[in-house]
């Protein structure tokens, strides 16, 4: 019954059937309410209190303003009206994700996991090509080892999850679940690296980690368990380690720009924002236009000798002559990681009021073929013939390694259009009796709404035409997002212009002294206040923080003359630093 109502509603929205009676609409609304109550009951009956609240919010949160004419199965809140609700609806109705009975943990469904597989395959190929090898370490770490590097663990202390019991028996010593793997892996690096001939040691693992302490989980962006890769390498020479840091960072930029069609800024974190226990951190920083906030995309860290000294990872000096005694050399180390957060950044960047928009290179289904033109007058033989032709089109595309699917489900074309648009499939092909007679297919691009995204391809040129369109979609998605990022990156030299620019949903390049105290002041001064109360840090008006010191520096700083943009700071500017409200 629910499917029939959704089918009917979608068809109405497509202008294919007459508007239903008031009784029919009343019945549809009742069915929608029952479905929501059923989903809510499922969540509340099986979850702890924290997860129950999260699930209820996702199902029952009242939207501020629903999109007029939205189908029952469709996205009913505008992206720029209530971004949080839009994001949750887009993920769940787009079949990317489902809620789990532990708060802050989510089920990644096949369509989103496919994207992670594409990222993994692309990145894995490149790191193996430069000599990195994959491995797997346990997810547990003893408290003694975890506490060994205090400066490092202080950055994660509040987020560490502990195992205290095995069954009903209390453990003599509690065991941590890794929030990251430096302290898990490095005792064994000290064991394995006995000579400079064992270097470089370059290992990576694809795993999940747990970071527990936060109150506002967001799918993909902030989750208690998340999937990632983490690379850990050791070198004899520091210059070799420096080179790898930037090489990996460029791979991360490639994941975003080449696969996900998301522009990023490459740069270095300030000392305040760098990885705890490291010498320096490089980063790729994205931008979410709907909220005007920056977002960290992936980080590559140079750890220097900090960890090797702590864990005793050292080798003999290869320059020592025979019989000469020289002090052992501590190795230079890097670590680098990219997580499933990238999927959330992609969704936030490209998604629209109809749902997901997935770039072709990472879409599980690149092309969907929908039979159209079947009416009550269509005979069974005509329907079978049309479906056979649709199957043939699917086979032509698959033979050219295009991920295509023919949708012959028993729903109206309008319902299918709505469904596939929510799922973000890049290209839809429509094929009916008129198309068959003209030996062509009708195309509809997901990234362009309305007739501007329509076209036709002759069947004799089907594969080539589809490949060309998919390539254009990938390129255009990136170009549009890149232009938006550039338009919302403002070069600011006066404090009076800084907060207004943030409020206009921009990120700002400002001359900055790069000191931690100044950063703290800027964050405090740039937060909007409601009376005497500072706006919640999660809100769009949270204080701005440093995102990175971009490698690509604009002109305008005169060393020894240009002042820091913070009016309370007496220091001179060291470089332009990118500031913004951020996730």
C-alpha positions, 0 to 999 in steps of 0.5 A, a space after each residue: 500500500 505504501 509503495 502504491 501511494 508513493 508511486 501515485 504521488 511521484 506520478 502526480 509530481 511528474 504531471 502524469 496523473 490527475 491530482 487525487 481527491 482530498 480523501 486520497 491525500 488524507 489517506 496518504 498522509 495517514 500512511 506517512 504518519 504510520 510509517 514514521 511512527 513504525 520507524 520511531 518505534 523500531 528505534 525506541 524499542 531497540 536502542 539505548 537512550 542516547 541512540 534512541 534520541 538520535 534515531 528519533 530526531 532523524 525520523 521525526 524532526 519537524 522541518 522548518 519549511 517543507 519543499 512545496 510539492 515534494 513526493 512522500 518518498 522524496 527530500 522534503 526540506 530545502 538544503 538552505 533551509 535546514 541543512 542538518 535535516 536535509 543532510 540526514 534525509 539525503 543520506 537515508 533516503 538516498 540509501 547511503 546510510 542507516 542508523 545503528 543502535 549505538 549512538 554515533 555509529 552508522 551502517 554504511 550501505 552498499 552505495 556509500 561503501 562502493 565509494 569508499 572502495 573506489 577511494 581505497 583502490 585508487 589510493 592503494 594503487 598509488 601508495 603501493 607504487 611508491 613502496 608502501 605495503 599494507 599490514 594489520 595490527 590489533 585494535 586493542 592497546 594496553 594502557 601502559 603503552 598508550 600512556 607512553 607518549 603523553 603529548 600524543 595521547 593528551 590529544 585523544 584522552 577524552 575520546 579513548 574507549 576502554 574495555 574493562 570487563 570480559 564477560 562478567 569478570 573485571 579485567 586486571 588492567 583496562 584495555 583501550 580501543 585504538 583512537 589511532 595506531 602510533 602507540 600500537 605500532 611503534 613498539 614493533 617498529 623498534 623491534 623490527 628496525 635493527 639496522 639502517 638497512 631495514 629502512 625505510 619501513 613504510 606500512 599502511 593499514 585499512 581499518 577502523 578506529 574508535 573515538 568516543 567523547 562527543 555529544 553531537 555525532 554527524 554521519 561520516 563527519 563525526 562518528 564514534 567508529 570510522 573507517 580510514 587508512 593510516 600510514 606509518 613510515 620510518 626513514 633514516 634521512 629527514 629529507 626523505 620523510 619530508 618528501 613523502 609527506 607532500 607526496 601523500 598529501 597530493 594523493 589526498 588532494 587527488 582523491 577529492 579533486 579527481 574522484 569526488 570532484 571536490 576542490 581543496 586547498 593544500 596547506 600546513 596547519 598552525 602549531 595550535 592545530 597540528 597533530 599532537 606529538 608531531 613536528 608539523 601537519 599538512 592538510 587538504 581543506 574543503 569548503 561547504 557552501 551551504 553553511 559557509 564552513 571549512 572542513 578538514 579533508 585529510 592530513 599528512 604529518 611529519 612526526 620528526 624523531 618525537 616518537 622514535 625517541 620515546 619508543 627507542 626506534 634507532 639504528 647505528 650511524 651508517 657513516 661510522 667507520 670501522 672501529 669507530 663508535 658513534 651514537 645511535 640515530 633515531 629514525 624520522 617518522 611520518 603518519 598520514 590518514 584519510 577517512 570515510 569523512 570524504 564521503 560526507 564532504 562529497 555529499 555536502 558539496 554536490 547534493 541538492 534539494 532532490 537528494 544525492 549527486 554522485 560523481 560518475 567516477 565513484 558512483 556504484 551505478 553510473 547510468 540507469 535506463 528507465 523504460 517509458 511510454 508504457 500505457 494502458 493501451 500497450 500490449 503485453 508483446 509490446 511491453 516485452 519487446 521494449 524491455 528486451 530493447 532496454 536489456 540490450 542497451 544495458 548490455 551495450 554499456 556494460 560491455 564498455 565497462 560502464 556501470 549501468 542498470 535497467 530499471 524494469 520495476 513495476 513502478 511508474 516512470 515518475 516514481 523511478 525518476 524521483 527514486 534515482 534522483 535521490 540516489 544521485 545516479 549521474 545519468 538517466 536514459 529514458 527509452 520508449 516506443 518513440 525513442 525506439 522508432 527514432 533509434 535513440 535514447 533520451 538523456 537526463 543529467 543528474 547535475 543539471 535540473 530541468 530541460 537544460 540537462 536533457 538530450 538524446 544519443 543515437 543508439 549507434 553511438 550509445 557507449 561513446 555518447 554516454 562516456 562523453 556525458 559522464 566525463 562532462 558531468 565529472 568535470 562540471 561538478 568539479 568546476 562548479 564547486 571550485 568556482 564556489 570555493 574561490 568566490 567564497 575565499 576572501 582576502 581580508 586585511 582589516 579586522 572590520 571586514 573579517 566577521 562580516 565576511 564570515 557571516 556571509 559564509 566565507 572563509 578568509 585569508 588574513 595576515 597572521 602572526 601564527 601564534 596560539 594566543 592570537 588564534 584563541 583570541 580570533 576564535 573568541 572575538 569572531 563568535 556571534 553573541 546573543 546577549 551575553 551568551 556566546 553562540 553554540 560552537 556547533 552553530 554557523 556563528 561559532 568562532 573562526 579557527 585557523 584552517 591552514 597556512 596555504 602553500 599557495 600564498 597571495 601577495 601582500 605581506 611585507 616581512 617586518 612591516 605587515 601587522 597581524 589582522 587581530 587588532 589586539 595583537 602586537 605581533 607582525 604577520 608571518 604569512 596569510 592564514 586561512 581562517 573560517 568557521 569549521 566542522 
